[in-house]
Structure formats: C-alpha cells, structure tokens
Amino acid sequence: MPNSNTQKFVGRENELVLIHQHLQTSNHAVISAVEGMTGIGKTELATQYSLLHLFLNSYPGGICWLSATNQNLGLQIIQFCRTHLGLNPPDDFDVLLQVKWCWQRWQQGKVLLVIDDVQNYSAIQPYLPPQSSQFRVLITTRLKIDLSGSLSLQILSLPEAMALLSKLIGEDRLNQETALAEELCQRLGRLPLALQLVGRYLKYRQISCAEMLQRLAAKGINHPAFDIDAHDPTWTLSITRGVQAAFELSWEIISYSAQELGCLLSLFALAPIPWLLIQSASREKNIEILENARIELERLHLLQSENYDHYQLHQLIHDFLQVKLEKLSTVTQKKITLANFLFLDIGQLFSNLFNRQSLSTTLKRNFCQAMVDIAQEIPQQPIQKDIQRFKLAIPHLQEVADHLLDTVSDENLIWPFVGVGRFYEGQGLYNDAEPWGKKCVLLLKQRLGDDHPDVATSLNNLAGLYESQGKYKEAEPL
C-alpha cells in the first residue's frame, strides 16, 4: 500500500466506520466503493483504513493494494501472489486463468483487496475474486458507480477544514486570524488537496491568510500554491499532482459536448443552477445530447446534483472551467494537423481561427441573453409565487451585472439590474435593492451617456426606491 505521512487524519472518522461496517455485511465477498471528486481524499481514506486494520489484524488473510491506473490489474495480482504468497500459477494459462488460480489458492482468513483509482469498472470486473470467498474489495474511483456499497465522499465541513489547516500551519497562527482562515477554507472549497497544498505554501512563505486571499484573488487556480514542485528536495507530502493537473485527468476523458457544457456552467454564479436555466442558456437545443453531456460531468463528480433539477459546481472546479472557457474552441473538434493545414483554403482557415476566438464570446452572449430573458419575466410587483419561481435565478443575474456586462447589448443593459431590483423590492428588502439601483445608474451613464432614455428610467427607479424607504431628500434630486 502507499506510504502515508499524515500525522493526524482529519475529518473522516465516520467514513472509516462506515466502510468497515459495509465490508462486514456478509460472509461472502463484498465490494465497496469510495467515490468522489478529484482531490477529495479517496486514496488517503483507503490508505488510512488499510493501515488501521493492518494494526488491528482485521484481515488475517492479508491486505493487497492494487492500482488501476495505467497498469494491468491481472499482472499486478499475479505478481503480488508470487512475491508475498509464494504462489506460482502455470505459465501456460492466460492472465485471467492465472488470476482465478490465485484466488482459489489464497491463504486462509479474511482478505482486504484495495483497488485504487478505478477509471472503468467493467475493465476490472473480470479480475475480481469469486463471490463466495473470504475477500473484501474496496475500490476508490472518481466515477459514480451503481454499487450498493458506494460511499460518496463530500468536502470537509468548515470545522474539519479548519482543523486540517491548523495541522499544517499551526494552531497559534490560525487563532490569530480565525475569520480570515475560515474565508480561506471556503475559498478553497474545503477540498483536502487544495487545503494541503495551500497550507504548505502558507507555512513556508510565512504569509498571512489575508495575503494568501489577495494572491488567490489575483491569480485564481493558476496560482503556484495549487501546484507541486517536482524539484523541491523537501517535498514530503504523498501528493503527486497539483489541483489543475488532477482536474485535467477528468477533463481529458470527457466529450467535447461535456467540455462545452462545463465551460457554460462556469459563467453561472457559485450557487444552485436550475436545469431549465441551463437549457435556455445552452447552444445545444437537442435535450438528450445536453442531458448526456450533463451526465458525463456528474459521473466524474465535476458537477454536483443539488436536487433532481438543480446543479452546482465546486468552487475550484468553477475556477478550472473558467480557465478552460477561454481555451475552448470549435477547432478542438477537428484539430488541424500540419497536413490538413496545408490543404485548407484561406476562407476555411480564417473561419477556424474566427471560431477559436469567438466560442467563449458566443457562450457568454447566450448566457447573458438567457438571464436578460429571465429578468424581463420578473413582474414589477412580484407576489410570493413569483419570488419562489425566480429566487434561484437571482445570483446568476447578479453575476451578469457584476462581471459580464461587456457582453450585454446596450438595449438590454438595464435589465439585469431591473430584475434584481424588482425581486428585492417586491419583498420589501429595500436595503438589498439600493446598491443595485445605484450601480445601474452609474454604469448606464458611463456606457450610454446621461441623455439615454434608459438612464432616465434607472434614475426614476432609484427615486421610487428611495421614496419607498421614506428617503425623500435622496429621491428629490433624481
């Protein structure tokens, strides 16, 4: 099994118990899966479980650790049996028969078989031990697998994330800036891999959580704190990939349609996204193709289902997909080799180059138009039914107003603000509506000029908002 230099395993005590309970549910072979997004700590959990029960001698028949990543599972099993059990299957048997021969002659006692990083369950299935045997199989995977014994790992709770960060940078230091440390944990999506990498960066750089937050705000997921330094002679963490490199493993195996959907989702706010809103913003109007793309993202835990019709991205997946958005192009579907480059006519060449530059813009325009359409549907005086209908769209309207106005046409520029304003005013939340009213006036003046009719409308809206609050002095000049 892999070495673990974890001095204190944080936040997975209940999961250790659940794994053991499930593996003991039968006198026959049991298969249990630990699944979850990249960086969530699946391999570490399996390692800790194995070490714990090696110490407790829960598996007198032995613990066998195998890797499903770019290695022949059957050959690994045969090599393990030769090295550790003294078993030598007949050379004239094929690999599968040799594996079955080994299972039949394994030493007595309950056995734990760990298969790490399964990327295709059907590829390992022929090599699994027989059903009526002493084996307990624990697999780790990024996939959502339909096994009754699947345990889906979630991100750490905030107290657990703080405990992990405290272990990395020291409790005294954490206590000096508790609020900022909590903010940093949230910024990292409470993902164990990110917490470990950034925690190490904090420790050696001797910078504050406030400074770290500023650096992350400037560079996002491209910040070197999220990477590993292969040339660092002091590196002791059992981590072989940085955050982006880990996410890239999943990105590389999904279809172009799923990649495009992921990039579209990165335009939404970090909040639950109604499926109907995704449909309206997507270029893909064939619902089954769009569903297939969504299912791909879900299967690899790149997208979480909040409800049967609401979805959300993890903070760092959101950041990763925003980076990919700027790189995505229709040329990805047909990569231009040197050979076909020479045979492209000039018109086709420029068409491909134009598509490369414009796809992210197209996705942004579609998203913004979908949000404008939603804003225009919000009644001037919404009732409770309207509030319930539109409440999940509001964070995404605000995302447009905060970050994507350059993509909104002049004639629609006012609508994201109008929609948000109506939503809050309709509930009497005037303090929440006021900043959006002010921002609307300011931005419309800057872009459209003082004499534009929408500027006058925005001023009237703001004046009406002030009057609703009894702020007549503020309303009078408008």
C-alpha positions as CSV (number, residue, x, y, z in Angstrom):
1,M,0.0,0.0,0.0
2,P,1.2,3.6,-0.5
3,N,3.1,5.3,2.3
4,S,1.2,7.9,4.3
5,N,2.9,10.8,6.1
6,T,-0.3,12.0,7.6
7,Q,0.3,12.6,11.2
8,K,-3.3,13.3,12.1
9,F,-6.1,12.1,9.8
10,V,-8.8,14.8,9.9
11,G,-12.5,14.7,9.3
12,R,-13.1,11.2,8.0
13,E,-13.6,9.2,11.2
14,N,-17.2,8.4,10.4
15,E,-16.3,7.3,6.9
16,L,-13.8,4.8,8.3
17,V,-16.5,3.2,10.4
18,L,-19.0,3.1,7.5
19,I,-16.5,1.4,5.2
20,H,-15.8,-1.3,7.8
21,Q,-19.4,-1.8,8.5
22,H,-20.3,-2.4,4.9
23,L,-17.3,-4.7,4.3
24,Q,-18.5,-6.9,7.1
25,T,-22.1,-7.2,6.0
26,S,-21.7,-10.7,4.5
27,N,-19.8,-13.9,5.0
28,H,-19.1,-13.8,1.2
29,A,-17.2,-11.4,-1.0
30,V,-18.2,-7.8,-0.5
31,I,-17.4,-4.9,-2.8
32,S,-17.5,-1.4,-1.5
33,A,-16.6,1.8,-3.4
34,V,-15.2,5.1,-2.1
35,E,-16.1,7.7,-4.8
36,G,-15.9,11.4,-5.1
37,M,-14.3,14.3,-7.0
38,T,-10.6,14.6,-7.6
39,G,-8.7,15.8,-4.5
40,I,-11.4,14.8,-2.0
41,G,-9.2,12.3,-0.3
42,K,-10.3,8.9,-1.6
43,T,-6.9,7.3,-1.7
44,E,-5.9,8.7,1.6
45,L,-9.1,7.3,3.2
46,A,-8.4,3.9,1.7
47,T,-4.8,4.1,2.9
48,Q,-5.9,5.0,6.5
49,Y,-8.5,2.3,6.5
50,S,-5.8,-0.3,5.4
51,L,-3.3,0.9,8.0
52,L,-5.8,0.9,10.8
53,H,-7.0,-2.7,10.1
54,L,-3.4,-3.9,9.4
55,F,-2.7,-2.8,13.0
56,L,-5.9,-4.4,14.3
57,N,-5.3,-7.6,12.3
58,S,-8.8,-7.4,11.0
59,Y,-7.7,-9.2,7.8
60,P,-5.6,-12.2,8.7
61,G,-5.6,-13.4,5.1
62,G,-3.7,-10.2,4.2
63,I,-4.1,-6.8,2.7
64,C,-3.4,-6.5,-1.1
65,W,-3.2,-3.0,-2.6
66,L,-3.5,-2.6,-6.4
67,S,-3.5,0.3,-8.7
68,A,-6.0,0.5,-11.6
69,T,-4.1,3.5,-13.2
70,N,-2.3,2.6,-16.4
71,Q,-1.3,-0.8,-15.1
72,N,-2.5,-4.3,-15.9
73,L,-4.6,-5.4,-12.9
74,G,-4.3,-9.1,-13.6
75,L,-0.5,-8.9,-13.8
76,Q,-0.4,-7.0,-10.5
77,I,-2.4,-9.7,-8.8
78,I,-0.2,-12.5,-10.1
79,Q,3.0,-10.6,-9.1
80,F,1.6,-10.0,-5.6
81,C,0.8,-13.7,-5.2
82,R,4.3,-14.7,-6.4
83,T,6.1,-12.2,-4.2
84,H,4.0,-12.3,-1.0
85,L,2.2,-15.7,-1.0
86,G,4.7,-17.9,-2.9
87,L,2.1,-18.8,-5.4
88,N,3.2,-19.6,-9.0
89,P,0.3,-20.1,-11.4
90,P,1.0,-22.2,-14.5
91,D,2.8,-20.2,-17.3
92,D,0.6,-21.8,-20.0
93,F,-2.5,-20.2,-18.5
94,D,-3.6,-16.8,-19.8
95,V,-3.6,-13.9,-17.4
96,L,-7.3,-14.3,-16.4
97,L,-6.9,-18.0,-15.7
98,Q,-3.8,-17.3,-13.6
99,V,-5.7,-14.8,-11.6
100,K,-8.5,-17.3,-10.9
101,W,-6.0,-19.9,-10.0
102,C,-4.5,-17.4,-7.4
103,W,-7.9,-16.6,-5.9
104,Q,-8.6,-20.3,-5.4
105,R,-5.3,-20.9,-3.6
106,W,-5.1,-17.8,-1.4
107,Q,-4.1,-18.3,2.2
108,Q,-6.9,-18.8,4.8
109,G,-8.5,-15.9,6.6
110,K,-10.4,-12.8,5.6
111,V,-8.6,-10.7,3.0
112,L,-8.8,-6.9,2.1
113,L,-8.3,-6.2,-1.6
114,V,-7.9,-2.4,-2.4
115,I,-8.1,-1.3,-6.0
116,D,-7.1,2.4,-6.2
117,D,-8.3,4.9,-8.9
118,V,-10.7,2.7,-10.9
119,Q,-11.5,4.5,-14.2
120,N,-13.6,1.8,-15.8
121,Y,-15.4,-0.7,-13.6
122,S,-16.0,-3.1,-16.5
123,A,-12.3,-3.3,-17.1
124,I,-11.6,-4.6,-13.5
125,Q,-14.7,-6.8,-13.1
126,P,-13.2,-9.9,-14.7
127,Y,-10.3,-9.9,-12.2
128,L,-12.4,-9.6,-9.1
129,P,-12.4,-12.5,-6.6
130,P,-15.3,-15.0,-6.7
131,Q,-18.5,-14.2,-4.9
132,S,-18.3,-17.0,-2.4
133,S,-14.9,-16.2,-0.9
134,Q,-13.2,-14.6,2.0
135,F,-12.3,-11.4,0.1
136,R,-13.5,-7.9,0.9
137,V,-12.9,-5.5,-2.0
138,L,-12.5,-1.7,-1.5
139,I,-12.2,0.4,-4.6
140,T,-11.6,4.1,-5.0
141,T,-12.9,6.0,-8.0
142,R,-13.8,9.4,-9.5
143,L,-16.8,7.7,-11.1
144,K,-20.3,7.4,-9.8
145,I,-20.7,3.7,-9.6
146,D,-24.0,1.9,-9.1
147,L,-22.9,-0.3,-6.2
148,S,-25.0,-0.8,-3.1
149,G,-21.9,-0.2,-1.0
150,S,-20.8,3.1,-2.6
151,L,-19.7,5.8,-0.2
152,S,-19.7,9.2,-1.8
153,L,-17.1,11.5,-0.1
154,Q,-18.1,15.0,0.5
155,I,-16.0,18.1,1.0
156,L,-14.8,18.7,4.6
157,S,-17.1,20.6,7.0
158,L,-15.7,24.0,7.9
159,P,-14.5,22.8,11.4
160,E,-12.8,19.9,9.7
161,A,-11.2,22.1,7.1
162,M,-10.0,24.5,9.9
163,A,-8.6,21.5,11.8
164,L,-6.6,20.4,8.7
165,L,-5.3,23.9,8.1
166,S,-4.4,24.2,11.8
167,K,-2.4,21.0,11.5
168,L,-0.5,22.5,8.5
169,I,0.3,26.0,9.7
170,G,-0.1,25.7,13.5
171,E,-2.9,26.3,15.9
172,D,-1.4,29.6,17.3
173,R,-1.1,31.1,13.9
174,L,-4.6,30.0,12.9
175,N,-6.1,31.6,16.1
176,Q,-4.6,34.9,15.2
177,E,-6.8,35.3,12.1
178,T,-9.6,32.9,12.6
179,A,-12.1,34.7,10.4
180,L,-9.7,35.0,7.5
181,A,-8.7,31.4,7.9
182,E,-12.3,30.4,7.6
183,E,-12.7,32.6,4.5
184,L,-9.6,30.9,3.0
185,C,-11.1,27.4,3.7
186,Q,-14.2,28.5,1.9
187,R,-12.3,29.9,-1.0
188,L,-10.5,26.6,-1.4
189,G,-13.9,24.8,-1.4
190,R,-12.9,22.9,1.7
191,L,-11.1,20.4,-0.6
192,P,-8.4,18.4,1.2
193,L,-5.9,18.5,-1.7
194,A,-6.2,22.3,-2.0
195,L,-6.0,22.8,1.7
196,Q,-2.8,20.7,1.9
197,L,-1.1,22.5,-1.0
198,V,-2.1,26.0,0.1
199,G,-1.4,25.2,3.7
200,R,2.1,24.1,2.9
201,Y,2.6,27.3,0.8
202,L,1.4,29.4,3.8
203,K,3.7,27.6,6.1
204,Y,6.9,28.1,4.1
205,R,6.2,31.6,2.8
206,Q,5.3,32.8,6.3
207,I,2.5,35.0,4.9
208,S,-0.9,35.7,6.4
209,C,-4.2,34.3,5.3
210,A,-5.2,37.8,4.3
211,E,-2.2,38.0,1.9
212,M,-2.9,34.5,0.6
213,L,-6.5,35.5,-0.2
214,Q,-5.2,38.5,-2.1
215,R,-2.9,36.4,-4.1
216,L,-5.6,33.9,-4.9
217,A,-7.9,36.8,-6.0
218,A,-5.2,37.9,-8.4
219,K,-4.3,34.6,-10.0
220,G,-7.1,32.1,-9.0
221,I,-6.5,28.5,-9.7
222,N,-3.4,29.5,-11.8
223,H,-1.6,30.4,-8.6
224,P,1.5,28.3,-8.0
225,A,0.3,27.4,-4.5
226,F,-2.1,24.9,-6.2
227,D,0.9,23.1,-7.9
228,I,3.5,20.7,-6.7
229,D,7.2,21.5,-7.2
230,A,8.8,18.4,-8.6
231,H,12.3,19.8,-7.9
232,D,11.6,20.6,-4.3
233,P,14.0,18.4,-2.3
234,T,12.0,19.0,0.9
235,W,8.7,17.7,-0.5
236,T,7.2,15.0,1.8
237,L,3.5,15.1,1.1
238,S,2.1,12.0,-0.6
239,I,0.7,14.1,-3.4
240,T,1.8,13.6,-7.0
241,R,-0.4,16.2,-8.8
242,G,-1.4,19.7,-8.3
243,V,-5.1,20.8,-8.3
244,Q,-5.2,21.7,-12.0
245,A,-3.3,18.6,-13.1
246,A,-5.7,16.5,-11.0
247,F,-8.8,18.1,-12.6
248,E,-7.2,17.7,-16.0
249,L,-7.4,13.9,-15.7
250,S,-11.2,14.1,-15.8
251,W,-11.3,16.9,-18.4
252,E,-9.3,14.9,-20.9
253,I,-11.7,12.0,-21.0
254,I,-15.0,13.8,-21.3
255,S,-16.6,14.6,-24.7
256,Y,-16.4,17.9,-26.4
257,S,-20.1,18.4,-25.6
258,A,-19.5,17.9,-21.9
259,Q,-16.5,20.2,-22.1
260,E,-18.6,23.0,-23.6
261,L,-21.4,22.5,-21.1
262,G,-18.8,22.7,-18.3
263,C,-17.5,26.0,-19.7
264,L,-21.0,27.3,-19.9
265,L,-21.7,26.4,-16.3
266,S,-18.6,28.3,-15.2
267,L,-20.4,31.5,-16.3
268,F,-23.1,30.9,-13.6
269,A,-22.6,32.1,-10.1
270,L,-21.4,29.7,-7.3
271,A,-25.0,28.8,-6.4
272,P,-27.6,26.2,-7.3
273,I,-28.4,26.3,-11.0
274,P,-31.9,25.3,-12.3
275,W,-31.7,22.8,-15.1
276,L,-34.2,24.8,-17.1
277,L,-31.9,27.8,-16.9
278,I,-29.0,25.7,-18.2
279,Q,-31.2,24.6,-21.1
280,S,-32.1,28.1,-22.1
281,A,-28.5,29.3,-22.0
282,S,-27.0,26.4,-23.9
283,R,-26.2,26.4,-27.6
284,E,-27.3,22.7,-27.7
285,K,-31.0,22.6,-28.2
286,N,-31.2,18.8,-28.5
287,I,-32.3,18.0,-25.0
288,E,-30.9,14.4,-25.0
289,I,-27.5,15.5,-26.2
290,L,-27.4,18.1,-23.4
291,E,-28.5,15.6,-20.8
292,N,-25.8,13.2,-22.0
293,A,-23.2,16.0,-21.5
294,R,-24.5,16.7,-18.0
295,I,-24.5,13.0,-17.1
296,E,-20.8,12.8,-18.2
297,L,-19.9,15.7,-15.8
298,E,-21.9,14.1,-13.0
299,R,-20.3,10.7,-13.5
300,L,-16.9,12.2,-12.9
301,H,-18.1,14.4,-10.0
302,L,-17.3,17.5,-12.0
303,L,-20.9,18.6,-11.3
304,Q,-23.0,18.0,-8.2
305,S,-26.7,17.5,-8.2
306,E,-28.3,19.7,-5.5
307,N,-31.8,18.3,-6.3
308,Y,-33.3,16.4,-9.2
309,D,-33.4,19.6,-11.3
310,H,-30.7,21.8,-9.6
311,Y,-27.0,21.6,-10.1
312,Q,-23.8,23.3,-8.8
313,L,-20.1,23.4,-9.4
314,H,-17.5,23.1,-6.7
315,Q,-15.6,26.4,-6.1
316,L,-12.3,25.1,-7.7
317,I,-14.0,23.2,-10.5
318,H,-15.7,26.5,-11.3
319,D,-12.3,28.3,-11.4
320,F,-10.8,25.5,-13.5
321,L,-13.7,25.6,-16.0
322,Q,-13.4,29.4,-16.3
323,V,-9.8,28.9,-17.4
324,K,-10.9,26.3,-19.9
325,L,-13.6,28.6,-21.2
326,E,-11.0,30.9,-22.7
327,K,-9.2,28.0,-24.4
328,L,-12.2,26.1,-25.7
329,S,-12.8,26.3,-29.4
330,T,-14.7,24.5,-32.1
331,V,-11.3,23.6,-33.6
332,T,-11.0,21.1,-30.7
333,Q,-13.5,19.0,-32.6
334,K,-11.2,18.8,-35.7
335,K,-7.6,19.5,-34.7
336,I,-5.6,21.0,-37.6
337,T,-2.5,18.9,-38.3
338,L,0.2,20.2,-40.5
339,A,-1.0,18.1,-43.4
340,N,-4.6,19.3,-43.4
341,F,-3.4,22.9,-42.6
342,L,-1.6,22.9,-46.0
343,F,-4.8,21.8,-47.8
344,L,-7.2,24.3,-46.1
345,D,-8.3,27.1,-48.3
346,I,-7.9,30.6,-46.9
347,G,-11.6,31.0,-46.2
348,Q,-11.8,27.8,-44.2
349,L,-8.6,28.8,-42.3
350,F,-9.9,32.1,-41.3
351,S,-13.3,30.5,-40.4
352,N,-11.5,28.2,-38.0
353,L,-9.5,31.0,-36.5
354,F,-12.6,33.0,-36.0
355,N,-14.3,30.1,-34.3
356,R,-11.4,29.7,-32.0
357,Q,-11.6,33.3,-30.9
358,S,-15.4,33.6,-30.7
359,L,-16.7,30.5,-29.0
360,S,-16.2,31.8,-25.4
361,T,-17.9,35.0,-26.6
362,T,-20.8,33.0,-28.0
363,L,-21.3,31.1,-24.8
364,K,-21.2,34.4,-22.8
365,R,-23.7,36.0,-25.1
366,N,-26.1,33.1,-24.9
367,F,-25.8,33.0,-21.1
368,C,-26.4,36.8,-20.8
369,Q,-29.4,36.7,-23.1
370,A,-30.9,33.8,-21.1
371,M,-30.5,35.9,-18.0
372,V,-31.9,39.0,-19.6
373,D,-35.0,37.0,-20.7
374,I,-35.4,35.8,-17.1
375,A,-35.1,39.4,-15.8
376,Q,-37.8,40.6,-18.2
377,E,-40.2,38.0,-16.9
378,I,-40.0,39.2,-13.3
379,P,-43.2,41.3,-12.6
380,Q,-42.9,44.9,-11.5
381,Q,-44.7,43.9,-8.3
382,P,-43.9,40.2,-7.7
383,I,-46.1,38.1,-5.5
384,Q,-44.9,35.2,-3.3
385,K,-45.3,32.8,-6.2
386,D,-43.0,34.9,-8.4
387,I,-40.5,35.2,-5.6
388,Q,-40.3,31.4,-5.3
389,R,-40.1,31.0,-9.1
390,F,-37.2,33.4,-9.6
391,K,-35.2,33.2,-6.4
392,L,-32.7,30.7,-7.8
393,A,-32.0,32.9,-10.8
394,I,-31.1,36.0,-8.8
395,P,-27.5,35.0,-8.0
396,H,-26.9,34.4,-11.7
397,L,-28.5,37.7,-12.7
398,Q,-26.1,39.4,-10.2
399,E,-23.2,37.5,-11.8
400,V,-24.1,39.1,-15.1
401,A,-24.4,42.6,-13.5
402,D,-21.1,42.2,-11.7
403,H,-18.9,40.5,-14.4
404,L,-20.4,40.2,-17.8
405,L,-22.0,43.5,-18.7
406,D,-19.5,43.9,-21.6
407,T,-21.3,41.0,-23.3
408,V,-24.8,42.5,-22.8
409,S,-26.1,44.7,-25.6
410,D,-26.9,48.4,-24.9
411,E,-30.7,47.9,-25.2
412,N,-30.6,45.1,-22.6
413,L,-28.0,46.7,-20.2
414,I,-30.7,47.9,-17.8
415,W,-32.4,44.5,-17.4
416,P,-30.2,42.6,-15.0
417,F,-30.5,45.5,-12.6
418,V,-34.2,45.8,-13.1
419,G,-34.7,42.1,-12.4
420,V,-32.7,42.1,-9.2
421,G,-34.3,45.3,-8.1
422,R,-37.8,44.1,-8.6
423,F,-37.0,40.8,-6.8
424,Y,-35.8,42.6,-3.7
425,E,-38.3,45.5,-3.7
426,G,-41.2,43.0,-4.1
427,Q,-40.2,41.6,-0.7
428,G,-39.6,45.0,1.0
429,L,-35.9,44.3,1.0
430,Y,-35.0,47.9,0.1
431,N,-31.5,47.9,1.6
432,D,-30.7,44.9,-0.7
433,A,-32.2,46.6,-3.7
434,E,-30.5,50.0,-3.2
435,P,-26.9,49.1,-4.2
436,W,-28.1,47.6,-7.4
437,G,-30.1,50.7,-8.2
438,K,-27.1,52.9,-7.7
439,K,-24.8,50.7,-9.7
440,C,-27.4,50.7,-12.5
441,V,-27.4,54.5,-12.8
442,L,-23.7,54.7,-12.6
443,L,-22.9,52.1,-15.3
444,L,-25.7,53.2,-17.7
445,K,-24.4,56.8,-17.5
446,Q,-20.8,55.6,-18.2
447,R,-21.8,53.4,-21.2
448,L,-24.9,55.1,-22.7
449,G,-24.4,58.8,-21.7
450,D,-26.6,61.0,-19.5
451,D,-29.2,61.6,-22.2
452,H,-30.1,58.0,-22.9
453,P,-33.8,57.0,-22.1
454,D,-32.6,54.0,-20.0
455,V,-30.6,56.3,-17.8
456,A,-33.8,58.3,-17.1
457,T,-35.6,55.1,-16.3
458,S,-32.9,54.0,-13.9
459,L,-33.0,57.3,-12.2
460,N,-36.8,57.0,-11.8
461,N,-36.4,53.5,-10.5
462,L,-33.9,54.7,-7.9
463,A,-36.1,57.6,-6.9
464,G,-39.0,55.3,-6.4
465,L,-36.9,53.0,-4.3
466,Y,-35.9,56.0,-2.1
467,E,-39.5,57.1,-1.7
468,S,-40.5,53.6,-0.6
469,Q,-38.0,53.9,2.2
470,G,-39.1,57.4,3.1
471,K,-35.8,58.9,1.9
472,Y,-37.4,61.9,0.2
473,K,-34.2,64.0,0.3
474,E,-32.3,61.4,-1.7
475,A,-35.2,61.0,-4.1
476,E,-35.8,64.7,-4.8
477,P,-32.7,65.4,-6.9
478,L,-33.4,62.4,-9.1
